[in-house]
């Protein structure tokens, strides 16, 4: 006897999605403008001819819900929604299209890209009138199927029970791609490379711990698809910013064994990975993309939200015909003026927190989530709820504080406890160490150092707002020099211009504001070529950039592979490059081994010296009676900066001194020479002990400190005059 639907038990409101319940499943689908919704069941192979449709009862408050007995975990299913086909007015119901449940916990199968996946009629070139006739071809064999997953019966330990709870003041973030991090890791068993399980392998964990990482921020692991235009070019969406399921892990990142066992095994593998990272003291943050979906613009594919309620889920511009208000640059924007969209987002966040056990989220284009009728609001319900929800407010919440809509740049304007990506830090560091010297080499002026100084001190101009003022602290600034989007650290010092021809867009894609410097020769340089003498300076520039990131007040974020000298051959928009161009290389030449040692050493210095990790903004006042200020700025003569010096663009050499309050009694001095010539610097007065040189960016390897010790240059009293090499920095400490 075929299963039939019965009204869901009352009075409990239905949970959206499909959930195992008693002798069957509870089903609830939000589709307020639909006239009918069907649950479509498939056999284990997912063959379209096996489809069995069950009509759901009349909706209550726009939700079609029922209890269906006889259905167990592992069942394949999809949805169909009927209603008006009036695309000019935003209604796009097409019962011929099988729809993915937005709340599905697991998906199987791949997405096709033929005409059958479109709600409107298109030709074989996917061209058609988005406001024209409904397409009547059935899509059941061309879209992924959802699978019922019983999350209460998942095997393995609970990753919510062993969270490291690393404080912000000790946090060092490592932005990584699940597949790209280990795909070339020859030291891993082949079945683990490029997988969730590979991320949790002891050798990978050991690398992260030796480097000094405390939190791994994963590029999207929500189920995603590739855009049709990429498929046409033979490319794929590598980064994953094209979500098809906000609750389902991306199955392609699981091992072959887990994929063969089904979505529950994929989810279990991810949970086991999170638990293993926790056990090693590593937090797991997810890059989440709630601002748009994989369905594209109004002329895009008909896969899920568009077919269930296009008018509810997507923001429209209010015109006729009904087109989307696109502030994400992807063709569509989820409408966070709608309580239904807010609910879906929060339900998803709670699921990943409570079931998968992740420790926080980085919100892609977070300004979109805070948009109201009047524009962006830091008090938007979804942002307020994320910071007050019992499952979420204790986690790390990080905003990418911009989108591409009007008034979209909002760095520093999110509320506590949000942290934010600080693009001003990226720009200032690149300008000082790369763009300005590149211009100076051609006799052109550069920027004043005050912007770099502001970023080194924690960007109080951006993050000092709040009630009371200064309450957020410098940890709210997630400092970065590179990210997945843009040049790698090695490419910043080797390319003046982007080289994105492989993306198939005639090099038009990607940013033109790179603030990079090739040091005189574009691209790689052979060791036996005339330009080989540039390589030491390039390597020094990499060390300067990394050290500035690590030594600055705030929360540092490192891009995976930068510590190994990873290159993308000048591609600054490798979103569609799932190849060795984007994957991390683990084989190391001598200079890459030196770089790794340097990066680990600098992070060790940061960890060991409280003066490098202030939890509050600097005041310039003594840390205790009779002691030095918490922050001081001095020129190369050892004189304190006055107003005129801050505005003098010729000043490229300075000393920054930071002191930690008792009981640490820790003082750190960073001496910077950003000029193209060597400069004499008179060290400022030290305390009772002399200054101890602990690092110099001239050193290719931290062990070069031994040679400096032999020369007697490590312990220096205040007032000593030193020679700073061009484009270099040093770190001195005293206790």
C-alpha positions in Angstrom: 0.0 0.0 0.0 1.4 3.4 -1.0 2.0 5.9 1.8 -0.5 8.7 2.1 -0.2 12.0 3.9 -2.0 12.9 7.1 -2.1 16.3 8.7 0.9 16.9 10.9 0.0 16.4 14.6 -1.1 19.5 16.5 -0.5 21.7 18.3 3.3 21.7 17.6 4.1 24.0 14.7 5.7 22.0 11.8 9.5 22.1 11.4 10.3 23.1 7.8 11.9 20.3 5.8 11.6 16.6 6.1 12.3 14.9 9.5 12.2 11.4 10.7 9.3 11.2 13.2 7.9 8.0 14.8 6.6 5.6 12.1 7.5 7.9 9.2 8.4 11.4 8.4 7.1 14.9 9.0 7.1 17.1 5.9 6.7 20.9 5.9 7.2 23.2 2.9 6.9 26.9 2.7 5.0 28.0 -0.5 2.5 30.7 0.4 1.5 31.6 -3.2 1.3 28.0 -4.4 -2.0 26.3 -5.1 -0.6 22.8 -4.6 2.6 21.1 -3.3 3.5 17.5 -3.8 6.2 15.3 -2.1 7.8 13.2 -4.8 9.5 9.9 -3.7 12.0 8.0 -5.7 13.6 4.5 -5.5 17.2 4.0 -4.3 18.5 4.5 -7.8 16.6 7.8 -8.2 15.1 6.7 -11.6 12.4 9.2 -12.7 10.0 6.5 -13.6 9.9 5.3 -10.0 8.5 8.7 -8.9 5.5 8.5 -6.5 3.8 11.8 -5.8 1.9 12.6 -2.6 -0.2 15.7 -2.4 0.2 17.6 0.8 -2.8 19.0 2.6 -4.0 22.6 2.4 -1.5 25.0 3.8 -1.7 26.8 7.1 0.1 30.1 7.3 1.6 29.4 3.9 3.2 26.0 5.0 2.1 22.7 3.5 2.7 20.1 6.1 1.9 16.4 6.8 3.0 13.3 8.5 3.6 10.4 6.2 4.0 6.9 7.7 6.2 4.2 6.3 9.0 6.4 5.1 12.5 6.0 6.6 15.9 7.6 6.6 17.7 7.2 3.2 14.5 7.9 1.2 15.1 10.0 -1.9 12.6 12.8 -2.5 11.9 16.1 -4.2 9.1 18.6 -4.3 6.7 20.0 -7.0 4.7 23.2 -6.6 1.8 24.3 -8.7 0.3 27.8 -9.0 0.2 30.8 -11.3 2.8 31.1 -14.1 2.9 34.8 -14.2 6.6 35.7 -14.4 5.9 39.3 -15.2 4.4 39.6 -11.7 7.0 37.4 -9.9 5.1 34.2 -9.8 6.9 31.2 -11.5 5.1 28.0 -10.5 5.9 25.1 -12.8 4.8 21.6 -11.7 6.9 20.0 -14.4 10.1 20.9 -12.5 11.3 18.8 -9.6 12.5 21.1 -6.8 15.2 20.7 -4.2 13.9 21.0 -0.6 15.6 24.1 0.8 15.9 22.3 4.1 17.3 19.0 2.8 20.0 17.5 5.0 21.6 15.6 2.2 21.6 15.7 -1.6 22.6 13.0 -4.2 23.0 13.2 -7.9 24.4 16.0 -10.1 22.8 19.0 -11.7 22.2 19.0 -15.4 22.5 22.1 -17.5 20.1 21.4 -20.4 16.8 23.1 -21.2 14.8 20.9 -18.9 16.3 22.6 -15.8 14.7 25.9 -16.8 11.2 27.0 -15.9 10.7 29.0 -19.1 11.3 27.8 -22.6 15.0 28.0 -23.8 16.7 26.5 -26.8 19.8 24.3 -26.8 22.0 27.4 -26.3 19.9 28.2 -23.2 18.5 31.3 -24.8 14.8 32.2 -24.2 12.4 34.7 -22.9 12.4 34.6 -19.1 8.9 36.2 -19.1 7.6 33.9 -21.8 5.9 30.5 -21.9 6.3 27.8 -19.2 8.6 24.9 -20.2 6.7 21.5 -19.9 9.7 19.1 -20.0 10.1 17.2 -16.7 13.3 17.9 -14.8 13.3 14.9 -12.4 16.2 13.2 -14.2 18.3 16.4 -14.4 18.4 17.7 -10.8 19.8 16.4 -7.5 17.4 14.6 -5.2 17.1 15.3 -1.5 17.6 12.4 0.9 16.0 11.9 4.4 18.7 12.0 7.0 18.0 11.1 10.6 20.4 13.4 12.4 19.5 11.9 15.8 21.0 8.6 14.7 24.4 9.8 13.4 27.4 7.7 14.5 30.5 9.0 16.1 31.4 11.4 18.9 29.5 14.7 19.2 31.7 17.6 18.0 29.7 20.1 20.0 31.1 18.6 23.2 34.8 19.2 22.6 35.0 22.8 21.3 38.3 24.5 22.1 36.6 27.9 22.9 39.8 29.8 21.8 39.5 33.4 23.0 39.7 36.1 20.3 42.9 37.5 21.7 44.7 34.2 20.9 42.9 33.5 17.6 44.9 33.0 14.4 42.7 32.1 11.4 43.7 30.0 8.4 41.4 30.4 5.4 41.4 27.1 3.5 39.6 25.2 0.7 38.7 21.7 1.7 39.7 20.2 -1.6 42.5 22.6 -2.5 44.3 22.2 0.8 45.1 18.5 0.5 44.5 17.5 -3.2 48.3 17.6 -3.8 49.3 16.3 -0.4 51.3 13.3 -1.4 52.0 12.4 2.2 48.2 11.5 2.6 46.7 8.2 1.4 45.2 8.9 -2.0 41.6 8.3 -1.0 41.9 11.1 1.6 43.3 13.8 -0.6 40.9 16.7 -1.2 38.4 15.5 1.4 36.9 16.3 4.7 38.8 13.3 6.2 42.0 14.5 4.6 41.6 17.8 6.5 41.6 15.9 9.8 44.6 13.7 9.0 47.3 14.0 11.7 49.9 15.2 9.2 47.7 18.2 8.2 46.7 18.9 11.8 50.4 18.8 12.7 51.2 21.3 10.0 48.5 23.7 11.3 49.7 23.4 14.9 53.3 23.9 14.0 52.5 27.0 12.0 50.5 28.4 15.0 47.0 28.3 13.7 44.0 28.2 16.1 41.0 28.3 13.7 40.5 26.8 10.3 38.0 28.9 8.2 36.7 26.7 5.4 35.5 28.1 2.1 31.8 27.1 1.5 30.9 23.5 2.3 27.2 24.0 1.8 26.1 22.1 -1.3 26.8 24.2 -4.3 26.7 24.0 -8.1 28.5 25.6 -11.0 27.0 28.4 -13.1 25.9 27.4 -16.6 28.3 29.8 -18.3 31.3 28.1 -16.5 30.1 24.6 -17.7 29.9 25.9 -21.2 33.6 26.9 -21.0 34.6 23.6 -19.4 35.2 25.2 -16.0 33.6 24.8 -12.6 32.8 26.9 -9.6 35.8 26.0 -7.5 35.3 28.3 -4.5 31.7 27.2 -3.9 29.9 30.6 -3.7 26.8 29.3 -5.5 24.6 27.5 -2.9 22.0 24.9 -3.7 21.5 23.6 -0.1 22.0 25.6 3.1 21.7 22.5 5.3 23.5 19.8 3.2 27.2 19.3 3.2 28.9 19.4 -0.2 29.2 15.6 -1.0 32.0 16.0 -3.5 34.4 16.8 -0.6 33.7 13.5 1.2 35.7 10.3 0.6 34.4 7.9 -2.1 33.5 5.5 0.6 31.3 8.0 2.4 29.6 9.2 -0.9 28.8 5.6 -1.8 27.2 5.0 1.7 25.0 8.1 1.2 24.4 11.5 2.7 24.3 10.3 6.3 27.8 9.0 5.9 28.9 12.3 4.3 27.5 14.2 7.2 29.1 11.8 9.7 32.5 12.2 8.0 32.3 16.0 8.3 31.3 15.8 11.9 34.2 13.4 12.6 36.5 15.9 11.0 35.2 18.8 13.1 35.6 16.6 16.2 39.2 15.6 15.3 40.1 19.3 14.7 38.6 20.2 18.1 40.5 17.4 19.8 43.7 19.1 18.5 42.7 22.5 19.8 41.6 23.8 16.4 38.3 25.6 15.9 36.3 25.3 12.7 34.7 28.3 11.0 32.5 28.1 7.9 32.3 30.7 5.1 28.6 30.8 4.6 26.7 32.3 1.6 23.2 33.3 2.6 23.0 36.4 0.3 22.1 34.6 -2.9 21.6 31.1 -4.4 22.7 29.0 -7.3 19.5 29.8 -9.3 21.0 33.0 -10.9 19.0 35.8 -12.4 15.4 35.6 -13.6 16.6 33.8 -16.7 18.4 31.2 -14.6 17.6 27.6 -13.7 14.5 26.5 -11.9 15.8 24.4 -9.0 14.3 25.2 -5.6 13.4 28.6 -4.1 12.3 30.0 -7.4 9.7 27.3 -7.9 8.5 27.2 -4.3 7.9 31.0 -3.9 9.9 33.3 -6.1 8.0 36.3 -4.7 8.9 35.5 -1.1 12.5 34.3 -1.3 14.1 36.8 -3.8 14.3 40.6 -3.5 12.6 42.3 -6.5 13.0 45.8 -7.8 9.3 46.6 -7.8 9.0 46.9 -11.5 6.9 45.1 -14.1 8.1 42.8 -15.5 9.3 41.6 -12.1 13.1 41.5 -12.1 15.5 41.0 -9.2 17.2 43.6 -7.1 20.7 42.3 -7.4 23.2 43.7 -4.8 25.4 40.6 -4.9 26.5 40.6 -8.5 25.3 37.1 -9.1 21.9 37.8 -10.6 19.7 37.3 -7.5 19.6 38.4 -3.9 17.7 36.7 -1.1 15.2 39.1 0.5 16.1 39.7 4.1 13.1 42.0 4.5 11.1 38.8 4.6 10.7 36.9 7.9 10.7 33.6 5.9 14.2 34.3 4.6 15.4 35.3 8.1 14.0 32.1 9.5 15.7 29.9 6.9 19.0 31.6 7.6 18.8 31.2 11.3 17.6 27.6 11.1 20.6 26.8 8.9 23.0 28.5 11.2 21.6 26.7 14.3 21.8 23.4 12.4 25.5 23.8 11.6 26.2 24.9 15.2 24.2 22.3 17.0 24.5 19.2 14.7 27.8 19.7 12.9 29.4 21.5 15.9 31.2 24.3 14.0 32.6 27.2 16.1 31.6 30.2 14.0 30.8 31.7 10.7 32.2 34.1 8.2 29.2 35.8 6.4 29.8 36.4 2.7 28.6 39.8 1.6 27.1 40.4 5.1 25.7 43.8 4.2 23.1 42.0 2.1 21.8 40.2 5.2 21.3 43.6 6.9 19.4 45.3 4.1 16.0 46.8 4.9 13.6 49.0 2.9 15.8 52.0 4.0 19.2 50.4 3.3 21.6 48.6 5.6 20.9 48.4 9.3 23.3 46.9 11.9 20.1 46.3 13.9 18.5 44.1 11.2 16.6 41.2 12.8 18.9 38.5 11.3 22.0 40.2 12.7 20.5 40.9 16.1 19.2 37.3 16.3 22.6 35.8 15.4 24.2 37.8 18.3 21.5 36.8 20.8 20.4 33.2 19.8 21.5 30.7 22.5 23.2 28.5 19.9 25.0 31.3 18.0 25.9 34.2 20.2 28.8 32.3 21.9 30.4 31.4 18.5 32.7 33.5 16.4 30.7 35.7 14.0 32.7 37.4 11.2 31.2 39.8 8.6 32.5 40.5 5.2 31.3 44.1 5.6 30.3 45.0 2.0 28.2 44.0 -1.0 27.9 45.6 -4.5 24.7 47.5 -3.8 24.2 51.2 -3.0 26.0 52.1 0.2 27.5 48.7 0.3 30.8 49.4 2.0 30.2 49.2 5.8 33.6 48.2 7.3 33.4 48.9 11.0 29.6 49.3 11.2 28.6 45.9 12.5 27.7 45.5 16.1 29.3 43.6 18.9 30.1 40.6 19.0 30.6 40.6 15.2 34.2 40.8 14.0 34.8 42.0 10.4 37.2 41.6 7.5 39.3 44.7 7.4 39.9 45.6 3.8 41.5 48.9 4.9 44.3 46.9 6.6 44.9 44.9 3.4 45.1 48.1 1.3 47.4 49.9 3.8 49.9 47.1 4.1 50.1 46.4 0.4 50.4 50.1 -0.3 53.2 50.7 2.2 55.3 47.6 1.3 54.6 47.2 -2.4 52.7 49.9 -4.3 54.6 52.8 -2.7 58.1 51.4 -3.3 57.0 50.5 -6.8 56.0 54.1 -7.4 59.1 55.4 -5.7 61.3 53.3 -8.0 59.8 55.5 -10.8 60.2 58.8 -8.9 56.5 58.9 -7.9 55.1 59.8 -4.5 53.4 57.3 -2.2 51.1 57.2 0.8 51.8 58.7 4.2 52.7 56.1 6.9 49.9 57.2 9.2 47.4 54.8 7.5 49.7 51.9 8.1 50.2 53.0 11.7 46.5 53.2 12.3 46.1 49.6 11.0 49.1 48.3 13.1 47.4 49.8 16.2 44.1 48.0 15.7 42.1 50.3 13.4 40.4 52.2 16.2 39.0 54.7 13.5 36.9 51.8 12.2 36.2 49.6 15.2 36.2 52.1 18.0 32.5 52.9 17.5 29.9 51.5 19.8 28.2 52.2 23.1 30.2 52.8 25.1 33.0 53.8 22.7 35.9 51.4 22.2 33.9 48.5 23.5 34.6 46.2 20.5 38.3 46.2 20.9 41.0 45.5 18.2 40.0 41.8 17.9 36.9 43.0 15.9 39.4 43.7 13.1 40.1 40.5 11.1 43.4 41.6 9.5 44.4 40.1 6.2 46.8 40.8 3.4 45.5 38.1 1.1 42.4 36.0 0.9 40.9 33.4 -1.5 39.9 36.3 -3.7 43.0 38.1 -5.2 46.7 37.5 -5.5 48.5 35.0 -3.3 51.3 36.4 -1.1 53.9 35.1 -3.5 52.1 36.6 -6.5 51.8 40.0 -4.8 55.6 40.4 -5.1 55.9 38.9 -8.6 53.1 40.5 -10.6 52.1 44.1 -11.3 49.0 43.0 -13.3 46.4 40.2 -13.1 46.8 37.3 -15.6 43.3 35.8 -15.7 43.2 34.5 -19.3 42.5 31.0 -18.1 39.1 32.1 -16.8 37.8 32.7 -20.3 36.8 36.3 -19.8 39.6 38.0 -21.8 41.3 39.1 -18.5 38.3 41.4 -17.7 37.4 39.6 -14.5 39.2 40.2 -11.2 40.2 43.3 -9.4 42.5 45.9 -11.0 43.3 47.4 -7.6 46.0 44.9 -6.5 48.6 47.2 -5.0 51.2 44.7 -5.9 54.8 45.1 -7.1 56.8 42.8 -9.3 60.1 44.4 -8.2 61.1 45.0 -11.8 60.2 41.9 -13.7 56.7 40.5 -14.3 56.2 36.9 -13.3 58.6 34.1 -12.3 62.3 34.6 -12.6 64.7 31.8 -13.4 67.7 31.4 -11.1 70.1 31.6 -14.1 68.4 34.7 -15.6 69.6 38.4 -15.4 66.6 39.1 -13.1 67.6 36.5 -10.5 69.1 39.2 -8.2 65.5 40.4 -7.6 64.6 37.2 -5.8 66.1 38.0 -2.4 64.1 41.3 -2.3 60.9 39.6 -3.3 61.4 37.1 -0.5 62.0 39.9 1.9 58.9 41.6 0.8 56.9 38.4 1.5 58.4 38.3 5.0 57.6 42.0 5.5 53.9 41.5 4.5 53.5 38.4 6.7 55.2 40.0 9.7 53.1 43.1 9.5 50.0 40.9 9.5 51.2 38.9 12.5 52.5 41.9 14.5 49.5 44.1 14.1 46.9 44.5 16.8 43.8 42.6 15.8 43.0 39.0 14.6 45.3 37.8 11.8 43.9 35.7 9.0 46.3 33.7 6.8 45.4 32.3 3.4 46.3 28.6 3.0 49.5 28.1 1.1 50.9 31.5 1.7 53.2 30.1 4.3 54.5 27.7 1.5 54.9 30.3 -1.2 51.9 29.2 -3.2 51.4 30.9 -6.6 48.4 31.1 -8.9 50.7 32.4 -11.7 49.2 35.8 -11.5 45.6 34.8 -11.5 43.8 37.0 -9.0 40.3 35.5 -9.5 40.8 31.8 -9.5 37.2 31.0 -8.5 36.7 28.7 -11.5 40.1 27.0 -11.4 39.8 23.6 -9.8 43.3 22.5 -10.8 46.9 22.7 -9.6 46.7 26.4 -10.3 44.6 26.8 -7.1 45.6 23.8 -5.0 48.2 24.1 -2.3 51.7 22.7 -3.2 53.3 20.8 -0.4 56.6 20.0 -2.1 59.0 22.6 -0.8 62.1 24.2 -2.4 64.7 25.6 0.1 63.2 29.1 0.0 59.7 27.8 0.7 61.0 25.8 3.7 62.7 28.9 5.0 59.4 30.8 4.5 57.5 28.2 6.5 60.0 28.4 9.3 59.8 32.2 9.3 56.0 32.2 9.4 55.9 29.7 12.3 58.5 31.6 14.2 56.7 34.9 13.8 53.4 33.4 15.1 55.4 31.9 18.0 56.6 35.5 18.9 53.1 36.7 18.7 51.9 33.9 21.0 54.7 34.4 23.5 54.5 38.2 23.8 51.4 39.7 25.4 52.4 43.2 24.1 51.6 41.9 20.6 48.0 40.8 21.5 46.3 43.7 23.2 42.6 43.1 24.0 41.8 46.8 24.3 42.5 49.8 22.1 45.7 51.7 22.9 45.4 55.0 24.9 49.0 56.3 24.8 49.0 56.4 28.6 51.4 54.5 30.9 50.5 50.9 31.5 51.3 51.5 35.2 52.6 54.3 37.3 56.2 55.1 36.3 56.1 52.8 33.3 56.1 53.5 29.5 52.9 54.1 27.5 51.0 51.2 26.0 51.9 52.6 22.6 54.5 55.0 21.3 55.6 56.2 17.9 59.1 57.5 17.2 61.0 58.6 14.1 64.5 57.3 13.0 66.2 59.7 15.4 64.3 58.4 18.3 62.1 61.5 18.7 58.3 61.1 19.4 56.1 61.8 16.4 54.3 65.1 16.4 51.5 66.3 14.2 53.8 67.4 11.4 55.6 64.1 11.1 52.3 62.2 10.8 51.5 64.3 7.7 54.9 64.1 6.1 54.8 61.7 3.1 58.6 61.5 3.0 58.8 59.7 6.3 59.1 56.0 5.6 61.1 54.9 8.7 59.7 54.7 12.2 59.7 52.9 15.5 56.6 51.5 17.2 56.8 50.5 20.8 54.0 48.6 22.6 53.9 47.6 26.3 51.7 45.1 28.1 50.3 46.0 31.5 51.5 44.2 34.7 52.1 41.5 35.5 53.5 40.8 32.0 56.0 43.7 31.9 56.4 42.9 28.2 57.7 45.5 25.8 58.0 45.0 22.0 59.5 47.4 19.5 59.0 47.1 15.8 61.4 49.1 13.7 60.4 49.7 10.1 62.3 51.0 7.1 59.9 51.3 4.1 62.4 53.3 2.0 64.4 52.1 -1.0 67.6 53.1 0.7 69.3 52.0 3.9 68.5 54.2 6.9 70.3 54.9 10.2 68.0 54.5 13.1 68.7 55.5 16.7 66.9 53.1 19.0 64.8 54.7 21.6 65.6 54.3 25.3 65.0 50.8 26.7 64.1 49.9 30.2 66.6 48.4 32.6 67.4 45.6 30.2 68.8 46.2 26.7 66.8 45.7 23.6 67.0 42.1 22.3 66.7 41.6 18.6 64.4 38.6 18.0 63.7 39.0 14.3 64.9 40.8 11.2 63.1 40.5 7.8 66.6 40.4 6.2 67.0 36.9 7.6 66.0 34.2 5.2 65.5 31.8 8.1 65.0 32.4 11.8 68.3 30.6 12.5 70.1 33.5 10.9 69.7 35.0 14.3 72.8 33.0 15.3 75.0 34.9 12.9 73.7 38.1 14.3 74.5 36.9 17.8 78.1 36.1 16.8 78.4 39.6 15.5 77.2 40.9 18.9 74.2 42.7 17.4 71.4 41.0 19.4 71.6 42.9 22.7 71.7 46.7 22.2 71.2 49.5 24.7 68.8 52.3 24.0 70.3 55.1 22.0 72.3 52.7 19.8 72.4 53.6 16.2 71.7 50.8 13.8 71.5 50.5 10.0 68.2 49.3 8.6 68.5 47.7 5.2 66.1 49.0 2.5 62.5 47.7 2.8 63.1 45.8 6.0 61.7 45.5 9.6 63.0 44.3 12.9 61.5 43.2 16.1 63.1 43.9 19.5 61.9 42.9 22.9 62.7 43.7 26.5 61.4 42.4 29.8 
